[in-house]
Amino acid sequence: MDTQQISVPSHAPSRVPVSAASPSGVVHINSRHTSRFTVVGNHLAQHRELSLLAIGLGLHIQSLPSGAKIGIKVLAERFPDSEARIAAALRELEAHGYLRRSRERLPDGRVVTRTCSYNQLGPGPRTPPARAPRPRPEPSPDRPLPLPATCGAAEPAESHTPVSQPLPPPRSDGAPAPHPAPVPPPIAPMQLPVPHAPGAEVHRTAAALLAGLRRDDPQLILSERDVDRLAPAVAAWLEREVAPETVRRALTADLPVSLKHPAKFLGHRLVALLPSPLPLAPPRTPVCRVTPFQTCDGCERAFRSPRPGRCRDCRSDDDHPLTV
């Protein structure tokens, strides 16, 4: 009876060791990497001014091999984030010195964007890469190739909607922050033509013409708001002595197969195909009518009269009066 009976087995030891100094928080379970790994500095992984998307994008770019494409559209296809968010994250990395993007013109005239990624920030400014990189030597077992800063392959310059960029904050190491690239001014929208002398009857004719375009093509369905907005432009056509049937043919000819925005399409045609006003007609010269000469049936003298007959001296009272 001196042997202790154990009715409940002891719990299995936990696989995650808990430090006595920090009972809460993250616990690192590290394994040594021997292949397919990237060394990233904590100055990027724990950056206090970059967003989480910019940090993750910077880590992803540094893990890519040299020559990989890192354009906005390529990254948007790879990750679920939108092109606008990826573009903003790239601007953050560029503002803090982790990326440098420069546009170059190739000998064939195409403009491409070359991107360089830096895994270590230096105190001085970085020089842009050469236009024609030297050919890389073949790797050998006894002499591995060095790992330079990752430069993306030359990609066609991407066109996206310009966004106002705030000034980047000063860097923590005291170096001057790079200024963002200047944003081009937005393109002004095309102004619809308006008639010089608007009238209610012309406006009703223009509105009826626009509302009836869907009879020619079901894609040209316009709302009442679009009809009211485009009616002055059609009235400007009618004011320039263009027949309504001619306006209808100009708006419905050669339509695209899939028309997503009929109002914008018609507005573009009303502006781009606006005919020039007709020149002023020259003034008409008055026609001078001359009464012809007639030969008198009585005395055979010549007199002016619109039709043959007798002159005033040979005319009797029974004859009809003639206009001389």
matplotlib code that plots the C-alpha trace (Angstrom):
import matplotlib.pyplot as plt

x = [0.0, 3.0, 3.0, 1.2, -1.5, -1.7, -5.2, -4.6, -1.7, 0.6, 0.0, 2.2, 4.9, 4.1, 6.1, 6.3, 8.7, 7.5, 10.1, 9.8, 10.9, 8.2, 5.1, 3.1, 3.8, 5.3, 7.6, 10.0, 10.4, 13.4, 14.8, 18.0, 17.5, 19.9, 18.3, 15.7, 16.0, 16.6, 18.4, 16.4, 17.4, 15.3, 15.4, 12.9, 11.0, 10.5, 10.2, 8.1, 7.0, 6.2, 2.8, 2.4, 1.7, 4.9, 7.0, 5.6, 6.1, 9.6, 10.4, 8.8, 10.9, 14.1, 13.3, 13.0, 15.9, 17.6, 15.7, 12.2, 9.4, 7.9, 5.6, 2.3, 0.2, 2.4, 2.2, -1.6, -1.9, 0.2, -1.4, -5.1, -4.4, -5.5, -3.2, -3.8, -2.7, 0.4, 1.3, 1.1, 3.3, 5.9, 5.9, 6.5, 9.5, 10.9, 10.5, 12.4, 15.2, 14.4, 13.5, 14.7, 12.7, 14.0, 12.7, 15.0, 14.5, 15.7, 17.3, 14.1, 12.3, 10.3, 10.3, 10.8, 11.0, 14.0, 13.7, 16.5, 15.9, 18.3, 18.6, 20.8, 20.4, 23.6, 24.3, 25.0, 22.9, 22.8, 23.8, 21.4, 22.2, 24.0, 21.9, 23.7, 24.6, 27.7, 27.2, 27.4, 30.1, 29.2, 29.0, 31.7, 31.7, 34.8, 33.8, 30.1, 28.7, 28.2, 24.6, 24.2, 21.3, 18.2, 17.4, 14.2, 14.0, 13.2, 9.5, 7.2, 6.3, 2.9, 0.2, -2.1, -4.2, -1.9, -2.3, -1.2, 1.9, 2.6, 6.1, 8.0, 9.1, 12.8, 14.8, 16.0, 19.7, 19.7, 20.1, 17.8, 14.7, 14.3, 11.7, 8.8, 8.5, 6.4, 2.8, 1.6, -1.5, -4.8, -6.2, -9.2, -12.4, -13.9, -16.5, -19.7, -20.8, -23.7, -25.9, -25.5, -29.3, -31.0, -34.6, -37.3, -38.3, -34.7, -34.1, -37.2, -36.1, -32.6, -34.0, -36.4, -33.5, -31.4, -34.2, -35.0, -31.4, -32.2, -34.5, -31.4, -29.3, -30.4, -27.0, -27.8, -30.2, -29.9, -31.3, -33.3, -30.3, -28.0, -30.6, -30.8, -27.0, -26.4, -29.4, -27.6, -24.8, -27.2, -28.9, -25.5, -25.4, -28.9, -28.1, -25.3, -28.0, -27.4, -30.5, -31.7, -31.3, -27.7, -27.0, -28.6, -26.4, -23.3, -24.1, -25.0, -22.5, -19.8, -20.7, -18.4, -19.5, -19.7, -20.6, -20.4, -21.0, -23.2, -23.6, -19.8, -19.5, -22.1, -20.6, -17.2, -18.7, -20.7, -17.4, -15.1, -17.4, -18.9, -19.2, -17.9, -20.5, -21.6, -20.1, -22.3, -24.1, -23.2, -25.9, -28.1, -27.9, -31.3, -32.3, -33.1, -35.8, -35.9, -39.1, -38.3, -38.9, -42.0, -42.9, -46.2, -48.7, -50.1, -47.2, -44.3, -42.6, -40.6, -42.0, -41.4, -44.1, -44.1, -46.0, -46.6, -49.4, -49.9, -48.1, -49.8, -50.6, -52.1, -54.1, -57.8, -60.2, -61.3, -57.8, -56.7, -54.3, -50.7, -48.0, -45.3]
y = [0.0, 2.3, 2.6, 5.8, 5.1, 7.6, 7.8, 10.7, 10.6, 13.7, 16.2, 16.0, 18.6, 21.6, 21.9, 25.7, 26.7, 29.6, 32.0, 32.9, 36.4, 37.1, 35.0, 36.9, 38.0, 36.3, 33.3, 32.6, 29.0, 29.4, 26.9, 27.3, 28.0, 26.4, 27.3, 29.7, 32.5, 36.2, 38.3, 41.5, 44.2, 45.2, 48.8, 47.8, 45.0, 47.3, 50.7, 53.1, 55.4, 52.9, 51.3, 47.6, 47.1, 49.0, 46.9, 43.7, 44.9, 45.9, 42.4, 40.8, 42.9, 42.1, 38.4, 38.5, 37.7, 40.4, 41.0, 40.2, 42.5, 44.5, 46.8, 47.9, 45.7, 42.7, 43.1, 43.7, 40.4, 38.7, 40.1, 40.9, 44.6, 47.2, 49.1, 52.3, 50.8, 49.1, 52.4, 54.2, 51.6, 51.9, 55.7, 55.1, 52.9, 55.3, 58.3, 56.5, 55.4, 51.7, 52.0, 54.2, 54.4, 56.1, 56.4, 55.7, 55.9, 52.9, 53.2, 52.2, 55.2, 53.3, 54.7, 52.1, 52.3, 50.8, 50.1, 49.5, 48.0, 48.8, 46.4, 48.8, 52.5, 54.6, 58.1, 59.6, 59.7, 56.7, 56.8, 55.5, 52.3, 52.3, 52.2, 49.2, 46.8, 44.6, 40.9, 38.8, 36.2, 32.5, 31.2, 28.8, 26.3, 27.9, 31.5, 32.4, 35.6, 38.6, 39.7, 43.3, 45.5, 44.1, 46.0, 45.2, 44.6, 47.4, 47.7, 49.9, 53.1, 52.6, 55.3, 55.8, 58.5, 61.2, 61.5, 64.4, 63.3, 64.7, 65.8, 62.8, 63.2, 63.7, 60.6, 59.4, 59.3, 63.0, 62.6, 64.8, 63.0, 62.6, 64.8, 63.0, 63.3, 66.2, 65.3, 66.5, 68.6, 66.8, 67.0, 69.3, 67.6, 68.5, 71.3, 70.5, 73.1, 75.4, 77.3, 81.1, 81.7, 78.9, 78.4, 76.2, 74.7, 73.8, 72.3, 70.1, 68.9, 68.1, 66.3, 64.2, 63.3, 62.1, 60.1, 58.4, 57.1, 53.9, 53.0, 52.8, 50.9, 49.5, 50.5, 54.2, 54.3, 57.7, 58.9, 62.1, 63.8, 62.8, 64.0, 67.4, 67.7, 66.8, 68.6, 72.0, 70.4, 68.9, 72.3, 73.8, 71.4, 72.4, 76.0, 75.5, 74.4, 70.7, 68.6, 66.4, 63.3, 64.2, 64.6, 61.2, 59.5, 61.1, 59.9, 56.3, 55.5, 52.8, 52.2, 49.9, 46.4, 46.9, 50.4, 50.8, 54.6, 55.8, 59.4, 59.9, 58.4, 60.7, 63.7, 63.0, 62.7, 65.9, 67.7, 66.0, 66.0, 69.5, 71.0, 74.5, 77.2, 78.1, 81.2, 84.2, 84.1, 87.0, 89.7, 89.2, 91.9, 93.2, 92.0, 94.9, 93.9, 95.8, 96.0, 94.6, 96.5, 95.6, 96.6, 98.4, 96.5, 99.8, 102.1, 99.7, 101.9, 100.5, 100.9, 99.2, 96.7, 93.3, 91.8, 92.6, 95.1, 98.7, 101.8, 104.5, 106.6, 103.8, 102.3, 102.9, 103.0, 99.4, 98.0, 96.9, 99.2, 98.2, 98.8, 101.0]
z = [0.0, 0.0, -3.8, -5.0, -7.6, -10.5, -12.0, -14.5, -16.9, -17.1, -19.9, -23.0, -23.1, -25.3, -28.6, -28.2, -25.5, -23.4, -22.1, -18.4, -19.1, -21.6, -20.9, -23.6, -27.2, -30.2, -29.7, -32.6, -33.8, -36.1, -38.5, -40.4, -44.1, -46.5, -49.9, -51.3, -48.8, -48.8, -46.2, -45.4, -43.0, -40.1, -41.3, -44.0, -42.1, -39.1, -40.8, -38.8, -41.7, -44.5, -44.7, -44.3, -48.0, -48.9, -46.5, -47.9, -51.5, -50.7, -49.2, -52.3, -54.7, -52.9, -53.1, -56.9, -59.2, -61.3, -64.5, -63.1, -64.2, -61.3, -63.2, -61.6, -63.9, -63.2, -59.4, -59.6, -61.4, -58.8, -55.7, -54.9, -54.3, -56.8, -59.2, -57.3, -53.9, -55.5, -57.2, -53.9, -52.2, -54.9, -54.5, -50.7, -51.4, -53.9, -51.5, -48.8, -51.1, -51.5, -55.2, -58.1, -61.3, -64.4, -67.9, -70.8, -74.5, -76.6, -80.0, -81.7, -80.1, -77.3, -73.8, -71.0, -67.2, -65.5, -61.7, -59.2, -55.7, -52.9, -49.9, -47.9, -47.6, -47.9, -46.7, -50.2, -53.4, -55.6, -59.2, -61.8, -63.7, -67.0, -70.1, -71.6, -68.8, -69.3, -70.0, -66.9, -66.8, -66.6, -63.0, -61.9, -58.9, -57.3, -57.8, -57.2, -58.6, -56.3, -55.6, -56.7, -56.1, -57.9, -61.0, -62.7, -66.5, -68.7, -69.0, -71.2, -69.4, -67.7, -68.1, -65.1, -63.7, -62.1, -58.4, -56.3, -54.3, -50.8, -49.9, -48.4, -44.7, -43.9, -43.5, -40.1, -41.2, -42.0, -45.8, -47.9, -49.0, -52.8, -54.4, -56.1, -59.9, -61.1, -61.9, -65.3, -65.3, -66.0, -69.5, -69.7, -70.9, -74.3, -74.2, -76.0, -78.6, -77.9, -80.3, -80.6, -80.6, -78.7, -79.3, -77.8, -81.1, -82.1, -78.6, -78.9, -82.3, -81.0, -77.9, -80.1, -82.4, -79.5, -77.8, -81.1, -81.7, -80.0, -82.9, -85.1, -82.6, -79.2, -77.7, -78.0, -75.0, -73.3, -70.0, -69.8, -68.1, -71.0, -73.5, -71.8, -71.7, -75.4, -76.8, -77.0, -79.0, -81.5, -81.7, -82.6, -85.6, -86.6, -86.3, -88.9, -91.5, -91.0, -91.7, -88.8, -90.9, -91.6, -87.9, -87.2, -89.8, -88.4, -84.9, -85.8, -88.5, -87.8, -84.2, -82.2, -81.4, -77.6, -76.5, -72.7, -72.5, -75.3, -73.9, -73.8, -77.3, -78.8, -77.0, -78.5, -82.0, -81.6, -80.7, -83.2, -86.2, -85.7, -89.2, -90.0, -90.4, -93.9, -95.5, -96.0, -99.3, -101.7, -102.1, -105.1, -107.8, -109.0, -112.4, -114.8, -117.2, -120.6, -122.6, -126.1, -129.3, -131.5, -135.1, -135.4, -137.6, -139.0, -139.7, -139.2, -136.7, -133.8, -130.3, -126.9, -125.9, -124.1, -127.1, -130.7, -131.8, -132.8, -131.6, -129.6, -132.7, -134.8, -131.9, -131.9, -129.0, -129.7, -129.2, -125.8, -124.1, -124.3, -121.7, -123.2]

ax = plt.figure().add_subplot(projection="3d")
ax.plot(x, y, z, "-o")
ax.set_aspect("equal")
plt.show()
